[in-house]
């Protein structure tokens, strides 16, 4: 008859026999847990983080800053509360740039605007037309509203990517310089 307190374990490719005593078995639990945790860590799939460099060009001046937002969900694009990541960047020589680190490889869309008066709002005129510069990744075209996620979609491979977005300005500023 086999004693129910006898157990066999494979640890580090060595077969170990446990004694018949439950006390001896309990004393070995910390060692077995350490082996199990180490094995889980070493066998965990490696996930790599991708970096996305966003370069903004064609700013009409160095006033204010540039707001950059990264989206990963089509239904949340380009809503204020749907951003995966966002930042505000300074402008130098009518250009701005930011590196988003630690993104998963996949599909994203980027929205930017030039906050010229530095009020942290995307300003519009009395009828709702933009008076500050704005643009989207993938040169997504704007007509009577923002583009779709798929129109602005970019692919971010595991090795990362760099994109350039040319700032656009509306003709509806109302007589001020465009």
Order of alpha helices (4+ residues) and beta strands (2+ residues): beta-beta-alpha-alpha-beta-beta-beta-beta-beta-beta-alpha-beta-beta
